Amino acid sequence: MKKLVDENLRFAVDQYKVMMKNTPADVMPRSFDKEKNQLITSNTKWWCSGFYPGTLWMLYGATKDTAIRSEAERRLALQEPMKLYTGNHDLGFMIYCPFGTAYDITKNPAYKEVILTAAETLTKRYRPSIRAIQSWDSSKNFRCPVIIDNMMNLELLEWAAQNGGDKKFHDVAVNHSNTTIKNQFRPDNSSWHVIDYDLATGNVSRKKTHQGYADESAWARGQSWGLYGYVTMYRFTKDPAYLWQANKIAKFLLGHPNLPSDKVPYWDFNAPDIPNARRDVSAGSIMASALLELAQYSKGKEKQEYVNVASTILQALASDAYRSPAGGNGGFILAHSVGHLPGNSEIDVPLSYADYYFVEALLRYKKWYL
């Protein structure tokens, strides 16, 4: 594993130097169109915009490569205005992933201020009547939707609360976590993707799985978001309810009969065309990173199982079956992720967040298990 980790970190740096050359200065890399041999980019309001600078900072922290740092700093400057963005719930991805990582490495107080500002901005989407953060704006499809992905933004709030920010950041994160446990999970510990609330009464209106195969199916990336989110909440609060929830999600995932032997999930655990269904590398990389941290709070056979599964995922992702060819895919590290299959969007492509959590998992393995 030491050889695998070190080789893949070197490979990641080489790939991201390709991406640096391919990405225009005013946008962020999002995916790659193989048929057109074309990098797909986004503006900074796209929910994935923070992952590229976040990955650059992780790679700089691991290698001290000055070319990587220079690009990371340029991209932070481009991303910073998003600290005031109120258009959706994704400020954790957009701001904490890049600026939190940058602050951890540099301790630059300006980066801390960006995080604290973003936390304040995110609380503007908190809805007291439902005790949760509204994910998307109301539309013809949803009145007040809260999605499982929203658990990933609570790290921003908890970090801010513990680093000079308002106590309300912690209160919002805890309320959101508790509401999600109450309403978002099924008896088998899988989660719905979207809970639609009635703001007037605070009651649940509908339970949907917008990006999965069916409302009652287990959309793979959503399960990984939930696992990661509760592990993170336990890290900050040490509330055993969150560790219990994370373990229950892990048991669902690792015990599922449709989890392949290489542990890289199908895009939905209930996809009708398994074993021919698309794999979702992003769900695998998020799950690996979450399991490595969950193992830190576990003992005995349980701890070993979590580390072993994460190792199996990393070995798979590092293989030719899932990794980009050297210099290929526009500089992305991994191929074969699925964004939104029912919406016919980003199917079997590289995605910036798959790379981010893969690199994070490699670094976590190196820090804790080598």
C-alpha positions, 0 to 999 in steps of 0.5 A, spaced: 500 500 500 505 504 501 508 503 494 501 504 491 499 511 495 506 514 493 505 512 486 498 515 485 500 521 489 506 522 483 501 520 478 496 525 481 501 531 480 503 529 473 495 529 471 494 535 474 499 539 471 496 537 465 490 539 467 493 546 469 495 547 462 488 545 459 484 549 464 482 557 462 484 562 467 477 564 469 473 557 469 474 551 473 475 543 470 468 539 471 469 533 467 472 531 460 468 529 453 472 523 451 469 523 444 470 530 443 477 530 446 475 536 450 475 539 457 468 540 460 469 546 465 464 550 469 463 557 472 465 558 480 457 558 482 457 550 479 457 546 486 463 542 484 468 549 483 472 548 489 474 541 488 480 543 483 483 548 488 482 543 494 485 537 490 491 542 488 492 544 495 492 537 498 497 535 492 501 541 494 501 539 502 503 532 500 509 534 495 511 541 496 511 542 489 511 550 488 508 549 481 502 546 484 502 551 489 502 557 484 496 554 481 492 553 487 493 560 489 491 563 483 484 558 483 483 560 490 483 568 488 478 566 483 473 562 488 473 567 493 467 571 491 463 564 492 463 565 500 457 570 499 453 565 494 446 564 497 444 560 491 444 553 494 447 549 500 454 547 497 458 552 500 462 546 504 464 544 497 465 550 494 469 554 500 471 549 505 474 544 501 479 549 498 480 554 503 480 549 509 485 545 506 489 551 504 488 554 511 490 547 514 497 547 510 499 555 510 495 558 516 494 564 512 489 568 516 485 571 510 483 563 508 480 563 515 476 569 514 473 566 508 471 560 511 468 564 517 464 568 512 462 562 508 459 559 514 455 565 516 452 565 508 450 558 509 446 559 515 442 564 511 439 557 508 437 555 515 429 554 516 427 554 523 421 550 522 424 544 519 430 545 523 434 544 517 438 547 511 434 548 505 438 545 499 435 547 493 430 553 492 423 551 491 421 549 484 415 546 480 418 539 483 420 541 490 417 546 495 423 546 500 428 540 498 433 537 503 438 532 500 443 527 503 448 531 500 447 537 505 451 533 510 457 534 507 456 542 508 456 541 516 464 540 516 464 548 514 459 550 520 463 546 525 470 548 523 468 555 523 464 554 530 470 551 533 475 556 530 472 563 532 465 563 529 459 564 532 456 558 536 450 558 532 454 555 526 454 549 531 447 549 533 445 549 525 449 543 524 447 539 530 439 541 528 440 539 521 444 532 522 438 530 527 433 532 522 436 528 517 437 522 522 429 522 523 427 523 516 432 521 511 433 514 513 429 508 511 429 502 516 435 498 512 439 504 514 439 507 506 437 514 505 432 517 500 436 523 496 431 528 497 426 530 503 421 535 501 418 539 507 412 543 508 415 550 511 409 552 514 408 546 518 415 543 518 412 536 516 415 532 511 411 532 504 415 527 500 421 522 500 424 522 493 430 519 490 431 524 484 438 522 482 437 515 483 434 509 479 427 510 483 424 513 489 425 507 494 432 505 491 439 506 494 443 511 490 450 510 491 453 517 491 448 519 496 449 513 501 457 515 501 455 522 502 451 520 508 456 516 511 462 521 510 457 526 513 456 523 520 463 521 520 465 528 520 459 530 525 462 525 530 469 528 529 467 535 531 462 533 536 463 526 539 456 525 540 455 517 540 449 518 536 453 520 530 458 514 530 452 510 531 449 513 525 455 512 521 456 505 523 449 503 521 450 506 514 457 502 513 453 496 515 448 497 510 453 499 504 458 493 506 453 488 507 449 489 501 449 483 496 450 488 490 456 491 492 461 488 487 467 484 490 472 490 488 467 495 492 467 500 487 459 501 487 454 501 481 451 507 481 445 505 484 445 499 489 438 497 486 439 498 478 435 493 474 441 492 470 446 489 475 451 486 474 452 490 467 450 497 470 455 503 470 460 503 476 460 510 480 467 511 481 466 518 485 461 514 490 467 509 491 472 514 493 468 518 497 466 511 501 473 509 501 475 516 505 469 516 510 471 509 512 478 510 513 476 516 518 471 511 521 476 506 522 479 511 527 473 511 531 473 503 531 476 497 534 478 490 533 474 486 527 470 492 525 476 497 524 480 492 520 474 491 516 473 498 514 480 499 513 480 493 508 474 495 504 477 502 503 484 499 501 480 494 496 477 500 493 484 504 493 487 498 489 481 498 484 481 505 483 489 505 482 488 500 477 487 501 469 480 499 470 478 506 473 484 510 473 485 515 467 491 513 462 497 518 463 496 524 460 489 522 458 482 525 460 484 532 460 488 531 466 483 528 471 486 522 475 480 517 475 475 515 469 468 512 470 464 516 475 456 517 474 453 524 475 446 524 474 444 518 470 436 519 470 438 526 467 442 523 462 448 528 465 455 526 466 455 518 465 461 514 465 466 520 465 471 523 470 469 528 475 472 533 479 470 530 486 472 523 484 479 525 484 478 530 490 476 524 495 481 519 492 487 524 493 484 525 500 483 517 501 490 516 499 493 521 504 489 519 510 491 512 508 498 514 508 497 518 515 494 513 519 495 506 516 502 506 513 
